[in-house]
Amino acid sequence: MPGPHTETVAARSALHADLRPDHPAIICEGRETSYAALHRASNRTAHALTSAGLSAGDRVAYLGRENEHYYDLVLGCAKTGVVLVPINWRLTADEVDHILRDSGARTVFAQGEFLPAVERVRDNLPQLREVLRFDGAGHRAEGFLAWKGNAPDTEVTAGVEPSDPMVQMYTSGTSGLPKGVVLAHRTFFTFIADMRRADCDWIDWQPEDRTLICFPGLHSGGMAWFMHAFNVGATSVVMEMFVAEEAVRLIPAHHVTTVWAAPAMLDMMMSERGAGPEAFSSLRKVVYGGAPISPTQLERSLEVFGCELAQMYAAAETGSVVTCLPPADHVLGNPRLTSAGRVCPGNVVRIVDEDGKEQPPGTIGQVSVWTPAHFVEYFRQPEATARALGDGWLKLGDAGYLDEEGYLFLCDRINDTIIVAGQNIYPVEVENALRAHPAVADVAVVGVPDERWGETVHACVLATPGSEPTGRELLLFLRGRLADFKIPTSYSFLDSLPRNPTGKVLRRELRQRLAGTAR
């Protein structure tokens, strides 16, 4: 196994180019890029960045979808110490402006269709020196490939260390403006090393794996999954954007062995024509995150995918996986299916109260994590960094508790907690109860302002096809299942729920929509 001296992207890229040059690193849109080709291409990118006057610590932004050239840029920046700032292409021009302004990006690479969003705000960004079209195959006369075309593909000697910053991922901004989460090279190496030392294979990457990444690489989860596969020399099957039909096609076409997705993505895949054990016979493991899996989802997933399932819990700030619900726990009727699993080797989790005092098992508090993969800082926000990581323990925005066996149960985001007359209500508990109703396909619960009680509970419901549930019907259903103060007092019946690119419901957007309208 590679040793500590290879725990930078440059060193690991050179190692794979030497030991398995012809093995495919990336498959995208039918194109294969070998480890040797990716190493040479990212060397050219690194030299071109240096020739453009960029140096270690400078920020370079990317706005576009994923392909092999995006990961060429990821590696090229990492080899020089330049910090890459990926930007979600679904953002508005104002949101793009915030990230470019906050990061101080000196160069922006943007795919053609997203260039207008950058040009619209460019004049107000004095630090931004260059905006370059980022197009790959078929656009060789201009853009990224032409920009770096004459650069050498020789080794890069920038002297990058494992603790040096590598990428700056922006949070989803569920509570205020997004913050730049700075992650170092070490972030993407510690998890695999700790799992191997513990001889633990709950979540693993093997050199011969072909892994399908459903999360976008512009997201910390998608980036981490790619980097872990890259670090062991596996093959990443990359989609420019998640499309369930395409995901189902790619698994048998490329003999995919592992998949990383959100539960909502798995549901969409299982609903596609042709989805079933025969199409998914190459899979050995499906890993999901972002939410617990319901008994119905589990039963269907085990039947349709026909392989091991594992759940993982992480945050952008943790840099990697914190807890895992192992395949052995994915058994119907297991009460721990609603948990986020056990603490992974190398990490420590404790539950603390508002004063930082550790809480006993079964007591809800703030989830606090010690992990060697933790983020470096919130960019240019020392006070926020100190609040989150001041004593070495990362204080996440999640409320939860540990049981007697050390399984972590998440109750909700602390900022999403609803307080009714001084009583704390965690939306996930109410949502899980409502999902048990046969007419409820999905639901998001939020608090709405109330002059008398401070807040009241409001449920935004998606009905199952052919069903027309009423608020009264759902209220009667919940009686006896939840304490009275937790039962929603108002309901909205919607066609869809707002979500971010990873499938997480944007409760903040729902609260904004509902301000003054709940009834």
N, C-alpha and C positions, 0 to 999 in steps of 0.2 A: 504493500500500500504506500502511496506517496507520503513523504514525511513533511514536517513543518516547514522546511525550506521551500516547498512548492505551493505554499498557501497564499499565493497571489495569482491573479488571473493570467499575468504574463508567463509566469513559471509553469502553471498548469497547461496553458495553451501550447507552449513549447514541448512539454512532456508528451502530450497526446499526439502532436504532430510528428514526434519522433517514434513513439511506440506503436501507434495505430493510425498512420497517416491516411489510409484509404477508407477508414471506417466513417460512415456518415454521421456528422454532428447535427445537421439540421435537414429536415425534409419540409419543403413548403411549396404548395401549388405544383407538385410533381417534380420540383427541382431538388437535387441532392447536393449538399455542400459537405465535403469531407473535412476531417479535422486538419489535415495539411492545408487544404484550400482556405479554410476559415482562419487558420493561423497566419497565412501569407496575406490574406485580404485585410485582416485587422492590423497587421504590421504596417501595411500601406496607409491605412487610416490613421494610425498613430503618428507616422512620419508626416503625413499631410497636416495633421493638427498642429504639430510642432512647427512646421514650415509656415503655418498661418499665424504664428505668434502666440499660440495658446500654450500654457504651461501648467504644472501641477497646481491644483486648487482653483483654477478657472472653471467656470460653469458653461456647459454646452447643452442646449435644450433640443429635444426631439418632439415633433408634433406629427403624428401619423399612425398608420396601422403597422402591424408586425409582419416582418418577413426576414429572410436570412441576412439582408443588408442592415436591418435594425440591430441584430445581434453582432454583426461585424462592427457597428458603431459602438455598441456596449463594450466590446472587448478592446477596441482601439482606444477609446477614452481611458479605460482602466489601465492599459499598458503605459500611458503617459502620466497618470496622476490627475488628468482632467476629470472633473466630476460631471457625469451625465444627469440631466434633469428630464426624465420622460414626462410628457404632458398628455393627458387623456384627450383624444381628438373629439370627444363628445362635448367638451366644455364650450361655453360661450366666449366671445371675444373679450368680455370684461374679466372672465375667470382666467383666460390665457394671459391677459395683461397683468393680473395680480401675480401669477407664478413667474413670469419673465421679470417683472419689477422686483419681486421679493428675492429671487435667486441671483439677480444681477448677471444673467446669461449674456455672454459676449457674442456667441454665435448660435443661430437657430437653424436646424435642419427641419424642413417641413415638406410633406408630400404636397403635390400640386394643388389638390382640392382644398387644402387647409392653409395655403399661403395667404389668402385674403384675410384670415383672422389675425395673422401676424402683421401684415402690412397695415391693417387698420389701426394698430396700436404702436407701430414702430417709431413714429415721430416723437412719442412721449417717453422713449426708453433710451436715454443718452448713452448708456453703457453698451447697448447692442450695436456691434460693429458690422455684422454680416448676417444676411438671411439667405440660405441656400436651398434650392429645390432638392428634395430627397426622393428620387425615383430610381428604380433599379432596372432590371432587364427591359429592353425595349426603349430606353431613354438614354442611351450611352452618349449622345451628343451634348448633353447638358446635365446638370445636377450632380449628385453625390459621386457617382462612378467617374464622371469626367473630372470632377474637382480633385480626386485623389489618384487619377489615372497614371500620372508620371512619378508618383512617390515610390521609393524602393520597398521591397518586401523583406528586407533584412531585419535581424533581431533588434528589438528596442531595448535600450539600456537606460531606463529612467530611474532606476533604483527605488521602485515603489515597494512599500512595506505593508504587511498584513493589516496594520492599524490605520493605514491611510484611507481617507474617504474615497468611495468609489461611485456611488449613485446618491441622488437626492430625490426621494419619492414624496410627493405631496399627499397629505391626508385628504380624506374625502370631504372634510369641512362640515361635518354634521353639527358642530358647535362653533360657529365663527368661521373666519377665513382660514383656508387650508395652511398648514405649517409644513415647511420642508424638513422631512425626516432624513438625516444624513446617515448612510450606512457604509461601513468599511469593508474592505476585502475579507477580513476575518469573519464577518457576518455569515458569509456563504460557505464556510469551511467547517465551523465548529460542530454543527448538528450531526453531520455524517460521521465525523471523528468520534464524538461522544457515543453515538449509537453503536458504532463498531466496537469501541472499547468495552461496552456493556454487553456485547453479543446480542443486541436487540434488533429485531427486524420488523417491528410494528409498521414503520414506514421506512422503505429502503429503496435504493437505486442500485441497479446492477449494470456493469459495463455493456451487457448485451441487451439491455432494455431498450424498447422503443416507447417513449412516453408522449401521450397527447396532452397538451396544455390547453385547457379550456379557459382559464383565467387569462386576462390580457397581460402581456409582459410590461405594460405601462403601470401595472399594479404591483405592489411589493410581493404579493403571493405568487403571481406569475413570474416575476423576475427571479425570486428565490427558487422556484421549482426548476426553471431553466438552468440556473447556475448550479444547482445540486446535480442535475443530470449531466451538465457539462463537466463538472469536477470529477465524476467517475468515468467519463468517456462514453456515456450513453448517447442515444439518438433522440432528439426532440422533434416531434411532429408538430409543426407550427401552423396555426390558422391566422389569417390576417384579421379576422374577428370571429367570435363564436357564432356558429350557425349549427343548430342541432342536426339537421339533415346531413351537413358536411361532416360533422364529427362521427356520425354513425357510419358514413361511407369510408372514412379514413381508417377506422379501427381494423376492419378486415383487409383493406387494401394494403396497409403497411404493417400488418401483423403487430399492432400495438399491444404492449404488455401491461402498461400502467396508465391510468388516467387520473388527472387532478381537476376537480370541478366543484361547483357549488351544488347543493341539493336541488335547487331549482333547475340547474342545467341538466342534472341527471334525469329529472322528471321529463324535461323536454326531449331528451335523447330517447328515453324509453317509450315515448309516445309516437316516435317516428316509424313509418312503414319499414319493415325489415329488421327492426330492433328485436333481438332475442338471443338466446344462448348460442345458436349457430353462428350468427354474425359476430358475436363477442367471444368466440372460443379461444382467441389468442390472449385474452386478458388474464393476468394473474392477480391484479390488485386494483381496486378503485379507491382513491382517497378523496374525501370531501371535506369541506370546511365552510365556516360562516354561519352554520346553524345546526342544531341537533337533527337527527333523522327520526321521523315518526314511525311507529310500528308498521303502518301501511306502506310507507316508502321503503322501509327495510325489507319487508317481505317481497315486495315487487322487485327491488334492486337485486336481492339475492337470487331470485328466480330468473330475471331477465339478463343480468350481467354474468351470473354463474361463476363468480370468483370471490376472493376475499374483499371485505370492505374495511376501511379504517377512517376514523374521523380525526382531524387535527385542529388545534386551536392555536392561533398566533395573532400578532398585531404588527403593523408596520414597525413600531418601535422595538419589538422583540427581535426583529430581524429574521427569526426562524421559528420553528415549531416549539411550543411550550409544553402542551399536553397532547396526548393521543388516546383515543378510544380504540384499543387494538382489535384486530379481526376476531379474536376469541370472545370478545364481549358482544359481538354482533349476533345475538341470539334472541329470537322472539320471546318476549316476556321478561327479559332482563331489565330490572328497574334502572340500571346504569346506562341504558340506551339514551336517556335524556341528559346524560352528563357530557362534559367535554373531555372525559377520559382521565388517564393517569399522567403524572408528571414525567416527561421524557428525561432520560439520563443526561446529566450535566446541568439541569435546571433545578430551581427550588421555587415553590409557590407557597405563599402564605396569605391569609385573609386578615386584613387590619381594619380597625375602626377609624373614625375621623382624626384621632390623636396618634395614629400609627401603632396602636397596641394590637398584638396578634390575638386573633379570636379563636375560640375552641371549635372543634368540628360541629357542623350543623348551624353555625351562626353566620348570618349574611353580613358581608362587609366588602371592602374594596379589594380587588385582586391585585396582589403585589408579587412581582416576579424577579428572581435573580437569574440571569442568563448570560453566558459569555458572548452571545451573538448580539447583545443589545446595541441600539443605535448610538451614534457618536454624539449627536446634538440635534435640537431644533435649530435650523440655520438662522443665525443672527438673533436668537431669542434665548439669551442665557438664563433669564428668570424662569421661563417656561421649562427649559431643560433642567434647571435645578429642582423645580417642583416635581418633575416626572422622575428624575434620576439622581437627586441630590445625595442620597446615602448609598448609592449603588443598587438599590432596589427600585425596579421600574414599577411605578404606580399606574396601572392601567385604568381606563375609564369604565371598567366592567364591575358590576356587583355580582357576588356569588358566594358560595360556601364550599368547604371540603367535607366529605363524609369521613367516617371512621377509618376507611380503607385508603384514604388519600385521593379519591376521585373528585374532580372539580365540577361543580354544578353552577352554571351561569344563570343568573336571574335576569339581568338586563344591563344595558348601558346606564351608568350612573346618571348621565344627563337626560336619559329618557324616563327615569323614575317619575311616576305620577304621585303627587302628594295630595290626598283628599282629607281635609280636616286633620292634618298631622299624621295620617296613616300612609306609609309608603306602599305603593303598588307597583309591581314589576310587570310591564306589558307582556312579556313572554309567557308568564303564567296564565294570563287571561286569554292570550292568543291560542295557547295549547288547548285550553278548555273549549274554546269556540270551534277549533278545527275538528273536534270530535263530533260535531253536528253534521249529519250527512249532506245538508244543503250548503255547507261552507267549504268552498274550494281553497280559499286563502283569506288571511285577515291580518290587519295591522292595527294595533291599539295605541292610542296617544292620549295625552291629557289636554283638555281645553280649559281656558280660564273660566272661573266661576266666582261671582262676587261673594257668595255665601261660604262656599267650601274651599275656595282657593283654586282647585281644579276639579273637574269631573272626568270620568272615563268615557272615551268615545271609541267605537269600533268601526273601522273601515273594512267592509266585507266584500269579497268576491264570491258570488254564488256559483254553485256547481251548475253545469249546463242543464237547462230545463227546470231549475228550481227557482222559487221566488220567496225566500224567507223574509219574515218581518221582524222588526225590532222586538215586538212583544213575544213572538215565538222563541227568539234567541234568549231573551231575558228569562222566560220560564224554563228553558233548557238549562241555563246556568245555575238556577236556584238549587241549592244543595250540593252543587259542584264547587262553588266558590263562596267565600264570605260575601255577605251582601254589599259591603263597601267596595268590593273589587268588581262587581258586575257593572258593565257599561250602562250608562243612563241615556245614551244616544248612539245612533247608528247611521252610517252612510253606506249605500250599496253602489259599488263602483265597477267599472269595466276592467280596470287595471290599477296596479299600485306602482308608484314611482320608485325606481331602483337605480342604484349606481351600476357601473359596468360589471361588478362582481356579483350582482344579483341581490345585494343587501337593500332592504326597504329603506327609503329616505323618510324617516318619521318627521324630521324637521320640516320637509316640504309639505307633508300632510298637515302638520300643525299650522303652517302658514296659510294653507288653503282653507282650513277650518276656522280660522280666527273670526269669531263673531257670527259663525254660520251654524254651529252645532245645534241640534234640536232633539 
